[in-house]
Structures are given as C-alpha cells and as structure tokens.
C-alpha cells in the first residue's frame, strides 16, 4: 500500500507545473475514495467518535478544495462561526498541507514554492500550502482570513496568497494582554469582517444563526473539557492522526453540529473505556503522523500513547450567545498560544497534572522559530515539576526532511526511561 501511495504522490507532483487542474482532480479523487473507505469500512480499532471525526475532517478538506468560490482560506486559530453562518467553507491552511503529505505529494509543492522564492528554511506546512497556491492547484478562494496567533509564518503566507489571487485579506491582530479591553478590540475587528461578508455575499448577517453557532461551540467546549478530565485514568485506543483530527474540532469546525456530536460520542467512549495502562504522554506542538517508527511505536499501543496534544486544549472559554463577537474574540485573546510562550508552558503543566501523564514530548517542527526558541524553557519548567521532557527535532509535514532512524532511537530510549522510572516509583 505504501508503494501505491508513493507512486500516486509522484504522479501528482509531475502534474503540478503544467497541469495544476489535473493535480487538483487527482487529489480530490483520492480524498473522495478515502472518505468512502472511512464511511464504509471504519477502523475496528478506533472508537466510534474517532471514526466519525475522521470523516468530518475529510469533508473539511474536500469541500473547500472542490468549491473555492464559496471558500475562505484561514489559519488554524481563526474563529469560523461567521463563515459557517454565511455557508462559507473554511480552508484550514495547515490541514490542507497535512492531507497533501498524507497523499505523499508534498515534495512537488515544496519544490515549486522554493522555485518561486519561498525560503528553504520556511515552515514546511506553509511551503506546501504556498506551493499549492502559487501553482494554482488550489483555485482562487473568496478571501483570506488569518490571526496573529502563534506563527510568524502566517504573515508572509497569507499575504502572499492574497496578493497572488488578487483577493481581500483580513488580518485579526490579537493583543497579547489578557483583558476585556483586548477582547473588545478584537471583537470590533470581527464586526468589520462581518460587514465585509454581508457585502461579499449580498445578504445581511443572520444574527440568530450566529448566536446558535456560538451556543453550539460553547456547549462543545464544555464537553471537550470534560473529556480531558475523563482521560486521566483511561486507555485511549488511538493512532497518531486522532489528535490532529481534533484540531478541526477545537478550532475551525467549532460551532458545527457535527463537532458537538463528536464531543458527545467521545464522552461516551471515554466513560466506556478500559483503565489506563502503559506510558502516558502529553505531546506539545504538531505530530509527524506519517513517520513509520512513531506509528509502529504508538498506534493502538498498549505500551505507550498520546493522551493529549497541547494544540487541542489551548482554551476552553465561556461562550455567551448574546455576545457572539465578544465570545469569538475571548477565545483568541485568552488562548494559550497567544502571547509569550510562558502561557503555553503553564497550560501544558496544568494539563500534565490533570491528565496524570508520565512524560512530555516537545516536538520542534522544522521552520517553527517560536517552538524552537521556547523548547528549553518548556523542558526546564516541566522537569522541575516532575515531568521528564524529550525535545524531539523533526518535520511535521515534509517526509523528506526528517530522520526515521533518529526519531526511532530517541523515542525508544525516552519510553524505556519512563518505563524504568515508573517501575522504580512503584517499589
């Protein structure tokens, strides 16, 4: 199967420079086929909630790729209830890059981006995305909307995409300080964006529908927060992609009925789950889901598992449907990825305690300057509080830019150390 996927990726890559429409059709055909597989032949090892979220996530990639005329290109932390209210599909930039990597086609897009002047040292997620944009494999969306949270690459990537397509670009500038003044400032920017959508779509904002979306999102956040509490003494039958699917649930799809159903099912699955066993890890930053040594070590493993990823508990805010703009803004302002890295570290430490993990893997993704700069600070704080931390260098998106051997050796050694430590604590 791996050889088939590799050959498919090579075939897609060959179409990029001269036949971008053919490359897009090939990717869509593969994603449609994968969706049928997920629907008709769900994994018997995954919980029902995880299987359902795999389908929902696939739809979140297919729809914007197939219908660019009703799509907005967004960054990971962008609140999308406004888009949902107007029936606009959010194309999550980082997720699109992940799914291209899943089709083993990232190399051609990275090469195309670099030939167009994007630096080799740039974040691989953004190189893949920009390769797809600049080659026109991704057709022109209606607009670009991104936030200032977490990633400096956002500023170049989304501006470049907007300029390439000649479309409007909205930048949500989120203040670092956690205050109601910052919430009000951010909410006003969202109102300005809502006015643009009214003009662009030729109809007024349906305020009751927006409030309904905010209410759904608020209920969903409470349920997902409850799931984190239940995880503390449960065994999770999962694989490396599960936490990445939840990035959709906690961010751009928050406010949809599908994600609330996922949260309901996940609560039930956790209540029915078997007691915890093996090594429990908290993962910080993105996950290199494609790397075979990690898959062999962690997929459906009794020995060790990822209990949670810090990209999926960045904030669970109180939502007020009567104040929809302030509710969306509050999520951004109080997000642990907004502002100094100390917020993210404190949040992860709190979750280590809540989830009763044995150790932490801090993944330094290639090109992510913020992650690399904060890694030693995170390691120091976490280990001072009793949580051994492995700083693991690699690439979450470019399979050709990461060493399987090094990843396997370091992860195996870390797990063995945690196992020895856990045995010693029992004596």
Secondary structure per residue as TSV (DSSP state, phi and psi in degrees):
chain	resnum	aa	ss	phi	psi
A	1	X	-	360.0	-39.3
A	2	X	H	-62.0	-37.8
A	3	X	H	-66.2	-37.9
A	4	X	H	-64.0	-45.3
A	5	X	H	-63.5	-41.6
A	6	X	H	-62.5	-43.8
A	7	X	H	-65.3	-36.3
A	8	X	H	-62.1	-46.5
A	9	X	H	-60.1	-40.6
A	10	X	H	-63.8	-37.3
A	11	X	H	-67.5	-41.3
A	12	X	H	-61.1	-47.8
A	13	X	H	-56.8	-36.9
A	14	X	H	-67.1	-22.4
A	15	X	H	-87.1	-17.3
A	16	X	T	-57.3	-52.7
A	17	X	T	-65.3	-43.9
A	18	X	T	-104.8	-21.8
A	19	X	-	-133.9	63.7
A	20	X	H	-60.7	-34.6
A	21	X	H	-63.8	-38.1
A	22	X	H	-65.7	-40.5
A	23	X	H	-61.7	-43.0
A	24	X	H	-63.8	-43.1
A	25	X	H	-63.4	-37.9
A	26	X	H	-63.6	-45.6
A	27	X	H	-61.8	-44.9
A	28	X	H	-62.7	-40.7
A	29	X	H	-60.7	-41.6
A	30	X	H	-65.4	-40.6
A	31	X	H	-70.2	-38.7
A	32	X	H	-61.2	-44.1
A	33	X	H	-64.3	-40.5
A	34	X	H	-65.1	-37.3
A	35	X	H	-62.9	-42.2
A	36	X	H	-60.2	-43.2
A	37	X	H	-60.8	-45.1
A	38	X	H	-63.5	-35.8
A	39	X	H	-77.5	-43.7
A	40	X	H	-87.9	-30.2
A	41	X	S	-132.3	64.7
A	42	X	-	-63.3	154.3
A	43	X	-	-65.0	131.4
A	44	X	S	-76.0	-13.6
A	45	X	S	-90.6	-21.0
A	46	X	S	-86.8	149.2
A	47	X	-	-65.5	157.1
A	48	X	H	-54.3	-40.2
A	49	X	H	-61.9	-41.7
A	50	X	H	-68.1	-39.9
A	51	X	H	-62.7	-43.4
A	52	X	H	-63.7	-39.5
A	53	X	H	-69.6	-29.1
A	54	X	H	-62.3	-41.3
A	55	X	H	-68.4	-45.0
A	56	X	H	-60.0	-41.5
A	57	X	H	-65.8	-40.6
A	58	X	H	-61.7	-42.4
A	59	X	H	-60.9	-35.8
A	60	X	H	-68.3	-17.3
A	61	X	H	-94.0	-40.8
A	62	X	H	-66.1	-49.8
A	63	X	H	-58.2	-50.6
A	64	X	H	-68.5	-30.6
A	65	X	H	-69.9	-33.8
A	66	X	H	-86.3	-22.2
A	67	X	-	-130.9	65.7
A	68	X	G	-63.0	-26.2
A	69	X	G	-66.1	-14.6
A	70	X	G	-128.8	44.8
A	71	X	E	-134.0	145.6
A	72	X	E	-119.7	134.0
A	73	X	E	-82.7	122.5
A	74	X	E	-130.9	162.2
A	75	X	-	-95.3	169.4
A	76	X	T	-59.9	-37.6
A	77	X	T	-92.7	4.6
A	78	X	-	-66.1	124.6
A	79	X	-	-72.0	129.7
A	80	X	-	-116.3	14.2
A	81	X	H	-61.5	-33.5
A	82	X	H	-64.0	-42.3
A	83	X	H	-63.6	-43.4
A	84	X	H	-58.9	-41.1
A	85	X	H	-62.0	-34.4
A	86	X	T	-93.2	3.3
A	87	X	T	73.2	30.2
A	88	X	-	-101.8	134.7
A	89	X	E	-82.3	129.7
A	90	X	E	-84.6	126.0
A	91	X	E	-95.1	106.4
A	92	X	E	-77.5	112.9
A	93	X	H	-56.6	-49.9
A	94	X	H	-65.8	-36.2
A	95	X	H	-68.3	-39.4
A	96	X	H	-59.6	-40.7
A	97	X	H	-63.5	-40.3
A	98	X	H	-61.1	-44.4
A	99	X	H	-70.8	-30.8
A	100	X	H	-65.9	-40.3
A	101	X	H	-63.6	-38.5
A	102	X	H	-61.2	-27.2
A	103	X	T	-88.7	6.0
A	104	X	T	61.4	32.9
A	105	X	-	-117.2	11.2
A	106	X	H	-69.0	-29.2
A	107	X	H	-60.9	-42.9
A	108	X	H	-64.3	-37.3
A	109	X	H	-72.0	-38.0
A	110	X	H	-63.7	-45.1
A	111	X	H	-62.4	-41.1
A	112	X	H	-63.0	-43.7
A	113	X	H	-62.1	-43.7
A	114	X	H	-66.0	-36.7
A	115	X	H	-65.3	-25.6
A	116	X	T	-88.1	4.5
A	117	X	T	104.6	3.0
A	118	X	-	-75.3	130.9
A	119	X	-	-62.7	144.5
A	120	X	T	-61.5	-30.4
A	121	X	T	-81.3	-0.4
A	122	X	S	-68.9	156.2
A	123	X	-	-54.1	132.2
A	124	X	H	-64.4	-35.5
A	125	X	H	-57.1	-44.0
A	126	X	H	-76.4	-29.7
A	127	X	H	-66.1	-42.7
A	128	X	H	-62.2	-47.1
A	129	X	H	-61.7	-45.4
A	130	X	H	-68.2	-33.5
A	131	X	H	-61.2	-40.6
A	132	X	H	-70.2	-32.4
A	133	X	H	-73.5	-53.9
A	134	X	H	-67.3	-25.2
A	135	X	T	-85.8	-7.5
A	136	X	T	68.1	19.4
A	137	X	S	-64.9	-41.3
A	138	X	S	-86.3	118.3
A	139	X	-	-76.6	166.1
A	140	X	-	-62.1	119.4
A	141	X	-	-80.8	-178.0
A	142	X	S	-78.2	-34.7
A	143	X	E	-163.3	171.6
A	144	X	E	-120.6	135.1
A	145	X	E	-138.3	120.5
A	146	X	E	-142.5	163.9
A	147	X	E	-107.9	171.3
A	148	X	S	-86.7	-1.8
A	149	X	S	-67.5	135.7
A	150	X	S	75.8	-39.2
A	151	X	-	-133.4	119.1
A	152	X	T	-67.2	-27.3
A	153	X	H	-61.4	-26.8
A	154	X	H	-49.9	-44.2
A	155	X	H	-60.9	-43.2
A	156	X	H	-76.3	-46.2
A	157	X	H	-60.1	-52.7
A	158	X	H	-74.4	-32.0
A	159	X	H	-66.4	-42.0
A	160	X	H	-62.2	-42.5
A	161	X	H	-62.9	-44.8
A	162	X	H	-63.6	-41.5
A	163	X	H	-67.6	-39.0
A	164	X	H	-61.9	-44.7
A	165	X	H	-84.7	-18.2
A	166	X	T	69.5	43.8
A	167	X	-	-122.1	163.0
A	168	X	E	-62.2	145.9
A	169	X	E	-128.3	123.0
A	170	X	E	-114.3	131.0
A	171	X	E	-119.4	117.3
A	172	X	E	-88.0	105.9
A	173	X	-	-87.5	104.7
A	174	X	-	-99.5	118.6
A	175	X	-	-61.2	150.6
A	176	X	S	-74.4	-34.6
A	177	X	S	-72.1	138.8
A	178	X	-	-88.4	98.0
A	179	X	S	-151.9	162.5
A	180	X	H	-69.4	-26.8
A	181	X	H	-65.4	-40.3
A	182	X	H	-65.9	-37.7
A	183	X	H	-62.6	-45.1
A	184	X	H	-63.5	-40.4
A	185	X	H	-62.6	-44.3
A	186	X	H	-69.9	-39.0
A	187	X	H	-61.3	-36.9
A	188	X	H	-65.7	-36.3
A	189	X	H	-64.2	-38.2
A	190	X	H	-66.9	-35.6
A	191	X	H	-64.9	-39.4
A	192	X	H	-62.4	-40.8
A	193	X	H	-65.4	-38.4
A	194	X	H	-61.0	-38.5
A	195	X	H	-63.6	-39.9
A	196	X	H	-60.5	-45.1
A	197	X	H	-61.6	-38.3
A	198	X	H	-59.8	-44.2
A	199	X	H	-70.0	-42.5
A	200	X	H	-65.2	-39.3
A	201	X	H	-91.5	-10.0
A	202	X	T	68.7	32.0
A	203	X	S	-156.9	154.8
A	204	X	-	-75.3	157.0
A	205	X	-	-63.0	130.0
A	206	X	-	-84.5	91.1
A	207	X	H	-60.8	-42.4
A	208	X	H	-59.3	-36.9
A	209	X	H	-68.5	-40.4
A	210	X	H	-61.4	-43.6
A	211	X	H	-63.2	-36.7
A	212	X	H	-63.3	-41.6
A	213	X	H	-64.0	-40.3
A	214	X	H	-64.7	-40.1
A	215	X	H	-64.1	-43.0
A	216	X	H	-60.5	-45.4
A	217	X	H	-62.3	-39.6
A	218	X	H	-63.8	-44.6
A	219	X	H	-64.1	-40.2
A	220	X	H	-63.6	-42.8
A	221	X	H	-61.3	-39.9
A	222	X	H	-63.0	-40.8
A	223	X	H	-68.9	-40.4
A	224	X	H	-67.5	-34.6
A	225	X	H	-64.9	-39.6
A	226	X	H	-64.2	-35.0
A	227	X	H	-61.2	-40.6
A	228	X	H	-62.0	-36.4
A	229	X	H	-65.5	-42.6
A	230	X	H	-67.2	-26.1
A	231	X	G	-66.5	-16.0
A	232	X	G	-62.5	-28.8
A	233	X	G	-131.6	28.9
A	234	X	B	-119.0	149.7
A	235	X	-	-88.8	127.7
A	236	X	-	-101.8	115.2
A	237	X	-	-81.3	94.0
A	238	X	-	-141.8	172.7
A	239	X	-	-129.4	-178.2
A	240	X	T	-66.8	-21.8
A	241	X	T	-85.2	-15.6
A	242	X	H	-58.9	-48.1
A	243	X	H	-66.0	-30.1
A	244	X	H	-70.0	-35.3
A	245	X	H	-59.8	-37.7
A	246	X	H	-69.3	-16.1
A	247	X	H	-58.4	-40.2
A	248	X	H	-60.3	-46.7
A	249	X	H	-63.6	-40.3
A	250	X	H	-83.6	-8.4
A	251	X	T	-130.7	-97.6
A	252	X	T	-69.8	-21.4
A	253	X	T	-99.6	1.2
A	254	X	T	-61.5	130.3
A	255	X	T	107.8	-5.8
A	256	X	S	-96.4	147.0
A	257	X	H	-60.0	-33.1
A	258	X	H	-60.1	-40.7
A	259	X	H	-74.8	-34.4
A	260	X	H	-63.8	-39.0
A	261	X	H	-63.2	-39.2
A	262	X	H	-58.6	-45.6
A	263	X	H	-62.4	-41.3
A	264	X	H	-60.9	-46.4
A	265	X	H	-68.1	-37.5
A	266	X	H	-64.2	-39.3
A	267	X	H	-58.1	-45.8
A	268	X	H	-65.8	-42.5
A	269	X	H	-60.4	-40.4
A	270	X	H	-68.5	-38.9
A	271	X	H	-62.8	-33.0
A	272	X	H	-88.5	-5.8
A	273	X	-	-70.1	157.6
A	274	X	-	-76.7	161.6
A	275	X	B	-60.9	153.4
A	276	X	-	-61.7	146.4
A	277	X	-	-152.7	157.2
A	278	X	S	78.0	-171.6
A	279	X	E	-82.6	133.1
A	280	X	E	-108.3	123.2
A	281	X	E	-115.5	140.4
A	282	X	E	-100.5	129.6
A	283	X	E	-105.9	131.0
A	284	X	E	-108.4	128.4
A	285	X	S	83.8	-168.1
A	286	X	-	-72.5	164.7
A	287	X	-	-117.6	126.3
A	288	X	-	-76.7	78.1
A	289	X	T	-62.8	-21.8
A	290	X	T	-85.2	-11.8
A	291	X	-	-78.7	119.6
A	292	X	H	-60.5	-41.5
A	293	X	H	-60.0	-39.1
A	294	X	H	-68.8	-39.4
A	295	X	H	-62.2	-44.3
A	296	X	H	-64.6	-35.4
A	297	X	H	-76.9	-34.9
A	298	X	H	-119.4	-21.7
A	299	X	T	-67.3	119.8
A	300	X	T	51.4	41.3
A	301	X	-	-93.9	137.6
A	302	X	S	-82.0	-14.5
A	303	X	S	-84.2	-43.4
A	304	X	E	-155.8	155.5
A	305	X	E	-155.7	154.4
A	306	X	E	-84.6	117.4
A	307	X	E	-81.3	-36.5
A	308	X	E	-162.5	157.2
A	309	X	E	-118.1	139.0
A	310	X	G	-67.9	-11.2
A	311	X	G	-77.9	-5.5
A	312	X	G	-116.3	5.3
A	313	X	S	-134.9	32.7
A	314	X	S	-65.2	-29.6
A	315	X	-	-168.1	135.5
A	316	X	-	-122.5	94.9
A	317	X	-	-95.7	154.2
A	318	X	-	-69.9	130.9
A	319	X	-	-110.1	137.0
A	320	X	-	-120.1	103.9
A	321	X	G	-58.2	-24.4
A	322	X	G	-73.5	-17.4
A	323	X	G	-128.9	70.5
A	324	X	H	-64.3	-39.1
A	325	X	H	-69.4	-40.0
A	326	X	H	-67.3	-35.1
A	327	X	H	-63.9	-45.1
A	328	X	H	-65.1	-41.1
A	329	X	H	-65.6	-39.3
A	330	X	H	-62.5	-38.4
A	331	X	H	-58.2	-39.6
A	332	X	H	-72.3	-47.4
A	333	X	H	-63.5	-42.3
A	334	X	T	-93.8	6.4
A	335	X	-	-65.2	139.4
A	336	X	T	-69.5	-14.4
A	337	X	T	-87.0	-3.3
A	338	X	S	-91.8	129.3
A	339	X	S	87.7	-155.4
A	340	X	-	-61.3	150.5
A	341	X	H	-64.7	-19.2
A	342	X	H	-59.5	-32.0
A	343	X	H	-64.5	-44.7
A	344	X	H	-65.0	-39.6
A	345	X	H	-66.4	-44.5
A	346	X	H	-62.1	-40.5
A	347	X	H	-64.6	-42.5
A	348	X	H	-66.2	-38.7
A	349	X	H	-61.4	-43.4
A	350	X	H	-61.4	-38.7
A	351	X	H	-73.3	-32.2
A	352	X	H	-56.9	-44.5
A	353	X	H	-67.8	-44.3
A	354	X	H	-65.3	-40.0
A	355	X	H	-89.6	-6.7
A	356	X	T	54.3	55.1
A	357	X	-	-84.0	161.9
A	358	X	S	-94.5	-24.7
A	359	X	E	-168.7	174.3
A	360	X	E	-128.9	137.6
A	361	X	E	-109.3	119.9
A	362	X	E	-104.6	107.9
A	363	X	E	-91.0	116.6
A	364	X	E	-91.6	94.3
A	365	X	E	-72.1	138.0
A	366	X	T	-53.6	129.2
A	367	X	T	88.2	-7.4
A	368	X	-	-92.8	95.4
A	369	X	H	-66.0	-38.8
A	370	X	H	-62.2	-42.3
A	371	X	H	-65.2	-47.1
A	372	X	H	-60.9	-41.4
A	373	X	H	-67.2	-31.4
A	374	X	H	-92.6	-6.8
A	375	X	H	-61.8	-45.2
A	376	X	H	-68.5	-35.8
A	377	X	H	-62.7	-44.7
A	378	X	H	-62.3	-45.8
A	379	X	H	-59.4	-43.7
A	380	X	H	-61.7	-47.9
A	381	X	H	-65.3	-46.5
A	382	X	H	-65.4	-42.4
A	383	X	H	-72.9	-31.9
A	384	X	H	-60.3	-27.2
A	385	X	T	-100.3	13.5
A	386	X	T	93.2	16.1
A	387	X	-	-118.5	99.1
A	388	X	E	-53.7	139.0
A	389	X	E	-131.4	127.0
A	390	X	E	-101.0	122.5
A	391	X	E	-88.7	113.4
A	392	X	E	-112.9	115.6
A	393	X	E	-85.9	140.2
A	394	X	E	178.6	-162.1
A	395	X	-	-136.4	121.6
A	396	X	S	-76.4	-9.8
A	397	X	S	-133.8	-27.1
A	398	X	-	-107.5	105.2
A	399	X	G	-63.7	-22.8
A	400	X	G	-86.2	3.3
A	401	X	G	-120.9	28.4
A	402	X	S	-150.5	142.6
A	403	X	-	-94.2	114.5
A	404	X	H	-59.9	-41.0
A	405	X	H	-63.3	-45.7
A	406	X	H	-66.0	-42.6
A	407	X	H	-59.9	-47.5
A	408	X	H	-61.7	-46.7
A	409	X	H	-62.0	-46.1
A	410	X	H	-71.5	-40.4
A	411	X	H	-66.9	-42.7
A	412	X	H	-60.0	-44.9
A	413	X	H	-64.0	-39.1
A	414	X	H	-66.7	-44.4
A	415	X	H	-63.4	-42.6
A	416	X	H	-61.6	-41.1
A	417	X	H	-62.0	-43.0
A	418	X	H	-66.2	-37.0
A	419	X	H	-64.6	-44.3
A	420	X	H	-62.2	-42.0
A	421	X	H	-64.4	-41.3
A	422	X	H	-66.6	-39.6
A	423	X	H	-64.8	-41.4
A	424	X	H	-63.1	-35.8
A	425	X	H	-68.5	-24.5
A	426	X	H	-80.2	-19.6
A	427	X	-	-74.3	360.0
